[in-house]
């Protein structure tokens, strides 16, 4: 949503107290520094990642995409190629009419039932286009085999008219008489309400919806013509819930119970216990912000050991973790970004790829290769084999499984590791290393990774 860095930059990164393994080495491992780990093998989690069944999400927009009502058509033109590359779902920006009309990126909702088909807020179309173009995009995505996820902003509203508010003793911008005629709102539908004085959080000075009001909950998810069920009837398959710290997780749970579909919450916090609490209470997935902050330390901060020592949702609850490198709100990883994608696409969790990273900023061919690796090789539990400031090596134990070697140093490196395979010929599926290697009867082998790059090894 609207840049919220001030709200969350001070999130604490919970550091897990875990033991990790070393491999047999080419370097001298005596008197290891504290950030260089050499304990027994420990998996990320005892639960198996089901390989290519977890899916890969494309965030189908960025902040301030080109205005003018052409975006739905732009995305429609890409869904077929995304599906061919291995993407399984696309997350679309908020689709309803907002306070800023066709200039809004969607996080100041006014009329939840105006998808660019009513003339209000100075425009008919939204920033992204018309309702007809939106439904055409959803249909095209389904034809290509992609799921479509809606961005749901239900913490706050914007654009209401001023009215007397007896709950505050003053005047508030809480009168919403919308052109669709659906879900008109007044002062008692917002906090403070006669139903509830406040909830978990507000966003700025925007009117804060009171979800315990039967009128509000009815229009949002429980009525037959609610927002949730209307969006579902348009073809949406799931939901990205914005700013879930602003309301109780039971709101999300009720929404999913009523409308169904995949759900992921934006619980913006570096503390994995906070994110896990949301997951447990809501029943949906969450974006793995703890993983993001660990990757920032690793790839921009120059300490790859953070990938093994830091607590992450993809380690503790991988089936509920949506991992990501960039989104529309932030771009913390300012160096080695492709290497960060190599990390999330060779580990547990459901990876989410950012539109501009894929379409313009990074090498699309290399990203497509990592997507292929995720779908075809990445399965089982992850075990970290070695980590220090500029090296990270881990294996996934499933079938066929893989070994990923990330190297941020300025020179090519090699290391002897214990793999999953006995007396097997293995190769680097990225093409960054062109020679093959043969594992021993005890599953050991020496592998390498180029400078400031990565390799991903598996059986031929």
C-alpha positions as CSV (number, residue, x, y, z in Angstrom):
1,X,0.0,0.0,0.0
2,X,1.0,3.7,0.2
3,X,4.6,3.8,1.2
4,X,4.6,2.6,4.8
5,X,8.3,2.5,5.6
6,X,7.9,4.8,8.6
7,X,5.6,2.2,10.1
8,X,7.8,-0.7,9.9
9,X,11.5,0.0,9.3
10,X,12.2,-0.6,13.0
11,X,10.7,-4.1,12.9
12,X,13.0,-6.4,14.9
13,X,14.6,-9.4,13.1
14,X,14.2,-12.4,15.4
15,X,17.4,-14.4,15.3
16,X,16.9,-18.1,15.6
17,X,19.3,-20.0,17.9
18,X,20.0,-22.8,15.5
19,X,22.9,-25.2,14.9
20,X,23.9,-25.6,11.3
21,X,26.4,-27.8,9.6
22,X,29.7,-27.4,7.8
23,X,30.8,-29.5,4.9
24,X,34.2,-31.1,4.4
25,X,36.3,-28.2,3.2
26,X,39.0,-26.8,1.0
27,X,39.6,-24.0,3.6
28,X,41.1,-24.3,7.1
29,X,38.2,-24.5,9.5
30,X,40.1,-24.3,12.8
31,X,39.2,-21.5,15.1
32,X,36.1,-20.5,13.1
33,X,34.8,-17.0,13.6
34,X,31.4,-16.7,15.2
35,X,29.7,-16.1,11.8
36,X,31.1,-19.2,10.3
37,X,29.0,-22.2,11.3
38,X,30.1,-25.8,11.7
39,X,27.5,-27.8,13.6
40,X,25.6,-30.9,12.7
41,X,23.2,-30.8,9.8
42,X,19.9,-29.2,10.7
43,X,17.0,-28.9,8.3
44,X,15.0,-25.7,7.8
45,X,11.9,-27.6,8.9
46,X,10.8,-31.2,9.4
47,X,8.0,-30.6,6.9
48,X,8.6,-31.5,3.2
49,X,8.2,-28.8,0.6
50,X,6.1,-30.3,-2.1
51,X,8.5,-29.3,-4.8
52,X,6.7,-27.7,-7.8
53,X,3.2,-27.9,-6.2
54,X,3.7,-24.8,-4.0
55,X,3.4,-22.5,-7.0
56,X,5.1,-19.2,-7.9
57,X,3.3,-15.8,-7.8
58,X,3.9,-12.9,-10.1
59,X,3.2,-9.5,-8.5
60,X,1.6,-8.0,-11.6
61,X,2.2,-4.3,-10.9
62,X,4.6,-1.8,-9.3
63,X,4.1,1.5,-7.6
64,X,2.8,4.2,-9.9
65,X,2.4,2.1,-13.0
66,X,1.6,4.1,-16.0
67,X,-1.8,5.9,-15.6
68,X,-4.3,6.1,-18.4
69,X,-6.3,3.0,-18.0
70,X,-4.0,0.7,-20.0
71,X,-2.6,-1.6,-17.3
72,X,-5.1,-4.4,-17.4
73,X,-4.4,-4.7,-21.1
74,X,-0.6,-4.7,-20.5
75,X,-0.8,-7.5,-18.0
76,X,-3.2,-9.5,-20.2
77,X,-0.5,-9.4,-22.9
78,X,1.9,-11.0,-20.5
79,X,0.0,-13.8,-18.8
80,X,0.6,-16.4,-21.5
81,X,4.4,-15.9,-21.4
82,X,4.4,-15.9,-17.6
83,X,2.5,-19.2,-17.5
84,X,4.9,-20.7,-20.0
85,X,7.8,-19.7,-17.8
86,X,6.3,-21.5,-14.8
87,X,4.4,-18.8,-13.0
88,X,1.2,-20.2,-11.5
89,X,-0.6,-17.1,-10.2
90,X,-0.7,-13.3,-10.7
91,X,-1.4,-10.8,-7.9
92,X,-3.2,-7.8,-9.3
93,X,-3.4,-4.3,-7.7
94,X,-6.6,-3.1,-6.0
95,X,-9.2,-2.8,-8.6
96,X,-11.9,-0.5,-7.2
97,X,-12.5,3.2,-7.5
98,X,-10.6,5.2,-5.0
99,X,-10.4,8.7,-3.6
100,X,-7.8,9.8,-6.2
101,X,-9.8,8.5,-9.2
102,X,-7.7,7.4,-12.1
103,X,-4.5,8.7,-10.4
104,X,-4.9,6.3,-7.4
105,X,-2.8,3.1,-7.2
106,X,-5.6,1.6,-5.2
107,X,-4.9,1.9,-1.5
108,X,-7.5,4.6,-0.7
109,X,-10.7,2.7,-1.5
110,X,-13.9,4.6,-2.0
111,X,-16.5,2.4,-3.9
112,X,-15.7,-1.3,-3.6
113,X,-18.1,-2.1,-6.4
114,X,-16.9,0.4,-9.0
115,X,-14.3,-1.4,-11.2
116,X,-14.0,1.5,-13.7
117,X,-17.7,1.5,-14.8
118,X,-19.1,4.5,-12.8
119,X,-18.3,8.2,-13.3
120,X,-17.2,9.4,-9.9
121,X,-14.1,10.8,-8.3
122,X,-13.5,12.7,-11.5
123,X,-13.2,9.6,-13.7
124,X,-14.9,6.5,-15.0
125,X,-12.0,4.2,-15.5
126,X,-9.5,3.4,-12.7
127,X,-5.8,4.0,-13.1
128,X,-5.7,0.4,-14.5
129,X,-8.6,0.5,-16.9
130,X,-12.3,-0.5,-17.1
131,X,-14.3,-3.3,-15.6
132,X,-14.6,-4.9,-19.1
133,X,-10.8,-4.9,-19.4
134,X,-10.3,-6.3,-15.9
135,X,-12.7,-9.2,-16.5
136,X,-11.0,-9.8,-19.9
137,X,-7.6,-10.0,-18.1
138,X,-8.9,-12.5,-15.5
139,X,-10.4,-14.7,-18.3
140,X,-7.1,-14.6,-20.2
141,X,-5.1,-15.5,-17.1
142,X,-7.4,-18.5,-16.4
143,X,-7.1,-19.6,-20.0
144,X,-3.3,-19.5,-19.6
145,X,-3.6,-21.6,-16.5
146,X,-2.9,-18.8,-13.9
147,X,-4.8,-18.2,-10.7
148,X,-5.6,-14.5,-10.0
149,X,-5.3,-12.9,-6.6
150,X,-7.1,-9.6,-5.6
151,X,-5.4,-7.0,-3.4
152,X,-7.9,-6.3,-0.7
153,X,-7.8,-3.1,1.3
154,X,-10.4,-3.3,4.1
155,X,-8.6,-1.5,7.0
156,X,-9.6,2.0,5.9
157,X,-11.6,4.0,3.4
158,X,-11.0,7.4,1.7
159,X,-13.0,10.0,-0.1
160,X,-16.0,10.3,2.2
161,X,-17.9,13.6,2.7
162,X,-17.9,15.5,5.9
163,X,-20.8,14.8,8.3
164,X,-21.6,15.4,12.0
165,X,-20.5,12.4,14.1
166,X,-22.1,12.0,17.5
167,X,-19.5,9.3,18.3
168,X,-16.7,11.9,18.2
169,X,-18.7,15.0,19.0
170,X,-17.3,16.6,15.8
171,X,-17.4,16.3,12.1
172,X,-15.7,13.4,10.2
173,X,-15.2,12.4,6.6
174,X,-17.3,9.3,7.0
175,X,-20.3,9.8,4.6
176,X,-19.9,7.4,1.7
177,X,-22.8,7.6,-0.8
178,X,-21.3,5.7,-3.7
179,X,-22.4,5.6,-7.4
180,X,-22.7,1.8,-7.4
181,X,-25.4,2.1,-4.7
182,X,-23.7,-0.8,-2.8
183,X,-22.2,-0.5,0.6
184,X,-23.0,3.1,1.4
185,X,-21.4,4.0,4.7
186,X,-21.8,6.5,7.6
187,X,-20.1,7.5,10.8
188,X,-21.2,4.4,12.8
189,X,-19.5,2.1,10.3
190,X,-16.1,3.5,11.4
191,X,-14.2,3.7,14.6
192,X,-15.2,5.0,17.1
193,X,-18.5,3.1,16.6
194,X,-21.3,2.1,19.0
195,X,-20.1,-1.4,18.3
196,X,-16.5,-0.8,19.1
197,X,-14.4,2.2,20.0
198,X,-11.2,1.0,18.2
199,X,-9.5,-2.0,16.8
200,X,-5.9,-3.1,16.3
201,X,-4.7,-0.2,14.2
202,X,-5.4,2.8,12.0
203,X,-3.7,4.0,8.9
204,X,-3.0,7.7,9.1
205,X,-6.1,9.8,9.4
206,X,-8.2,7.6,7.1
207,X,-11.6,6.5,8.4
208,X,-11.1,3.1,10.0
209,X,-13.7,0.5,9.2
210,X,-15.5,-1.2,12.1
211,X,-15.5,-4.9,11.1
212,X,-17.6,-6.0,14.1
213,X,-20.5,-4.0,12.8
214,X,-22.9,-6.5,11.2
215,X,-23.6,-4.1,8.4
216,X,-19.9,-3.8,7.6
217,X,-19.1,-7.5,7.9
218,X,-22.2,-8.3,5.8
219,X,-21.1,-6.0,2.9
220,X,-17.5,-7.0,3.1
221,X,-17.8,-10.8,3.2
222,X,-21.0,-12.5,4.5
223,X,-23.8,-11.2,2.2
224,X,-24.6,-12.9,-1.0
225,X,-23.6,-9.7,-2.9
226,X,-20.7,-8.9,-0.6
227,X,-17.3,-7.6,-1.8
228,X,-15.7,-11.0,-1.3
229,X,-18.4,-12.9,-3.2
230,X,-18.7,-10.3,-5.9
231,X,-15.0,-10.4,-6.6
232,X,-15.1,-14.2,-6.5
233,X,-17.9,-14.2,-9.1
234,X,-15.6,-12.0,-11.3
235,X,-13.1,-14.8,-11.3
236,X,-10.7,-13.9,-8.5
237,X,-9.1,-17.1,-7.0
238,X,-7.5,-15.6,-3.9
239,X,-6.6,-12.6,-1.9
240,X,-3.7,-10.5,-0.8
241,X,-4.9,-8.7,2.4
242,X,-3.4,-5.3,2.9
243,X,-2.1,-4.0,6.2
244,X,-3.4,-6.8,8.4
245,X,-1.9,-5.2,11.5
246,X,-4.8,-2.8,11.3
247,X,-7.6,-5.3,12.3
248,X,-8.1,-8.6,14.0
249,X,-7.0,-11.8,12.1
250,X,-10.5,-13.2,12.6
251,X,-11.6,-10.7,9.9
252,X,-9.4,-12.6,7.4
253,X,-10.5,-15.9,8.7
254,X,-14.1,-15.0,8.3
255,X,-13.5,-13.7,4.7
256,X,-11.9,-16.9,3.7
257,X,-14.6,-19.0,5.4
258,X,-17.2,-17.1,3.4
259,X,-15.6,-16.7,0.0
260,X,-12.8,-19.4,-0.1
261,X,-9.6,-19.1,-2.1
262,X,-6.0,-18.7,-1.3
263,X,-5.0,-15.9,1.1
264,X,-1.8,-14.1,2.1
265,X,-1.5,-11.3,4.6
266,X,0.8,-8.3,4.6
267,X,2.0,-8.7,8.2
268,X,4.9,-6.3,7.9
269,X,7.1,-7.3,10.8
270,X,10.7,-8.7,11.0
271,X,9.8,-10.8,14.1
272,X,8.9,-14.2,12.9
273,X,6.8,-14.9,16.0
274,X,4.5,-11.9,15.2
275,X,4.1,-13.1,11.6
276,X,3.4,-16.7,12.8
277,X,0.8,-15.4,15.3
278,X,-1.1,-13.8,12.4
279,X,-0.8,-17.0,10.4
280,X,-2.1,-19.1,13.3
281,X,-5.0,-16.8,14.0
282,X,-6.1,-16.1,10.4
283,X,-5.4,-19.5,8.8
284,X,-3.8,-17.9,5.7
285,X,-0.3,-17.5,4.5
286,X,1.9,-14.4,5.2
287,X,4.6,-12.6,3.3
288,X,7.9,-13.6,4.9
289,X,9.3,-10.2,6.0
290,X,11.7,-11.9,8.4
291,X,13.3,-13.7,5.4
292,X,13.4,-10.4,3.5
293,X,15.3,-8.6,6.3
294,X,17.7,-11.6,6.6
295,X,18.3,-11.3,2.8
296,X,19.0,-7.6,3.1
297,X,21.7,-8.4,5.7
298,X,23.0,-11.2,3.6
299,X,23.1,-9.7,0.1
300,X,23.3,-5.9,0.6
301,X,25.0,-6.1,4.1
302,X,27.6,-8.6,3.0
303,X,26.8,-11.4,5.5
304,X,25.5,-14.5,3.9
305,X,25.6,-16.3,7.3
306,X,22.4,-14.4,8.1
307,X,20.6,-16.8,5.8
308,X,21.4,-19.6,8.2
309,X,21.2,-17.9,11.6
310,X,18.1,-15.8,11.1
311,X,14.6,-17.0,11.9
312,X,12.2,-17.0,8.9
313,X,8.7,-18.1,8.3
314,X,9.9,-20.3,5.4
315,X,12.0,-22.2,8.0
316,X,9.4,-22.6,10.7
317,X,6.2,-22.8,8.7
318,X,7.1,-23.2,5.0
319,X,3.6,-24.1,3.8
320,X,2.4,-20.6,4.9
321,X,5.4,-18.6,3.8
322,X,5.3,-16.4,0.7
323,X,8.9,-15.3,0.1
324,X,9.9,-12.2,-1.9
325,X,12.8,-10.0,-2.8
326,X,11.0,-6.8,-3.7
327,X,7.5,-5.4,-3.7
328,X,5.7,-2.2,-4.6
329,X,6.5,-0.7,-1.2
330,X,10.2,-1.4,-0.7
331,X,13.4,-2.2,-2.4
332,X,15.7,-3.1,0.5
333,X,18.0,-5.5,-1.5
334,X,20.0,-3.1,-3.6
335,X,22.8,-5.4,-4.6
336,X,23.1,-9.1,-5.5
337,X,19.3,-9.1,-6.2
338,X,19.5,-12.0,-8.7
339,X,21.4,-14.0,-6.0
340,X,18.5,-13.3,-3.6
341,X,16.1,-14.8,-6.1
342,X,18.4,-17.8,-6.4
343,X,17.9,-18.2,-2.6
344,X,14.1,-18.0,-2.5
345,X,13.7,-20.2,-5.6
346,X,15.8,-23.0,-4.1
347,X,14.2,-23.0,-0.6
348,X,10.9,-23.7,1.0
349,X,8.0,-21.3,0.7
350,X,5.9,-19.9,-2.2
351,X,8.1,-17.4,-4.1
352,X,6.7,-14.2,-5.3
353,X,8.4,-12.4,-8.2
354,X,8.2,-8.6,-8.6
355,X,7.0,-7.3,-12.0
356,X,9.9,-4.9,-12.7
357,X,12.6,-7.3,-11.5
358,X,11.3,-9.8,-14.0
359,X,10.3,-7.5,-16.9
360,X,13.1,-4.9,-16.9
361,X,15.6,-4.8,-14.0
362,X,17.1,-8.4,-14.0
363,X,18.0,-11.0,-16.5
364,X,14.7,-12.6,-17.5
365,X,16.5,-15.7,-18.9
366,X,18.2,-16.3,-15.6
367,X,15.0,-15.8,-13.7
368,X,13.2,-18.2,-15.9
369,X,16.0,-20.8,-15.3
370,X,15.5,-20.4,-11.6
371,X,11.8,-20.8,-12.0
372,X,12.4,-24.0,-13.9
373,X,14.8,-25.2,-11.1
374,X,12.1,-24.4,-8.5
375,X,9.5,-26.4,-10.3
376,X,11.6,-29.4,-11.3
377,X,14.4,-29.8,-8.7
378,X,13.4,-28.1,-5.5
379,X,11.8,-30.6,-3.2
380,X,12.3,-31.8,0.4
381,X,13.8,-30.2,3.4
382,X,16.6,-27.7,3.3
383,X,19.9,-28.3,5.2
384,X,22.5,-25.6,5.3
385,X,25.9,-27.1,4.6
386,X,28.1,-24.0,5.0
387,X,27.7,-20.2,5.5
388,X,30.1,-17.3,6.1
389,X,30.2,-13.7,4.9
390,X,30.4,-14.5,1.2
391,X,29.5,-18.1,0.8
392,X,26.2,-20.0,1.4
393,X,25.7,-23.6,0.5
394,X,22.5,-25.6,1.2
395,X,20.8,-28.8,-0.1
396,X,17.2,-29.9,-0.5
397,X,16.7,-33.5,0.3
398,X,13.7,-34.4,-1.9
399,X,13.5,-36.0,-5.3
400,X,15.6,-35.1,-7.2
401,X,16.7,-32.4,-4.8
402,X,19.5,-29.9,-5.3
403,X,22.5,-28.2,-3.9
404,X,22.7,-24.4,-4.2
405,X,26.0,-22.6,-3.9
406,X,25.8,-18.8,-3.6
407,X,29.1,-16.8,-3.8
408,X,29.2,-13.0,-3.3
409,X,33.0,-12.8,-3.3
410,X,35.1,-11.4,-6.1
411,X,36.6,-14.8,-7.1
412,X,35.4,-18.2,-8.0
413,X,35.2,-20.6,-5.1
414,X,34.9,-24.3,-4.6
415,X,34.1,-26.5,-1.7
416,X,33.6,-30.2,-0.8
417,X,30.1,-31.0,0.3
418,X,27.9,-34.0,1.3
419,X,25.1,-34.4,-1.2
420,X,22.0,-36.5,-1.5
421,X,23.4,-38.8,-4.1
422,X,25.7,-41.8,-4.1
423,X,28.2,-42.2,-7.0
424,X,26.2,-40.0,-9.3
425,X,27.1,-37.5,-12.0
426,X,25.8,-34.1,-11.2
427,X,25.7,-30.8,-13.1
428,X,25.0,-27.2,-12.5
429,X,21.5,-26.5,-13.9
430,X,22.1,-22.7,-14.2
431,X,24.9,-23.1,-16.8
432,X,27.2,-20.9,-14.7
433,X,29.5,-23.9,-14.2
434,X,29.9,-26.0,-17.3
435,X,31.8,-29.0,-16.0
436,X,30.1,-32.0,-14.4
437,X,31.1,-33.7,-11.1
438,X,30.8,-37.2,-9.7
439,X,29.8,-37.8,-6.1
440,X,31.6,-40.4,-4.1
441,X,30.3,-43.6,-2.5
442,X,29.9,-41.5,0.7
443,X,27.9,-38.8,-1.3
444,X,30.7,-36.2,-1.2
445,X,31.7,-34.0,-4.1
446,X,33.6,-30.8,-4.8
447,X,31.4,-28.1,-6.4
448,X,32.1,-24.5,-7.4
449,X,30.4,-21.2,-7.9
450,X,31.6,-18.2,-10.0
451,X,32.4,-14.9,-8.5
452,X,29.3,-12.9,-7.5
453,X,27.1,-15.6,-8.8
454,X,25.6,-19.0,-7.9
455,X,25.3,-22.6,-9.1
456,X,22.5,-25.2,-8.5
457,X,23.5,-28.8,-8.7
458,X,21.5,-31.9,-9.2
459,X,21.7,-35.3,-10.9
460,X,21.8,-35.4,-14.7
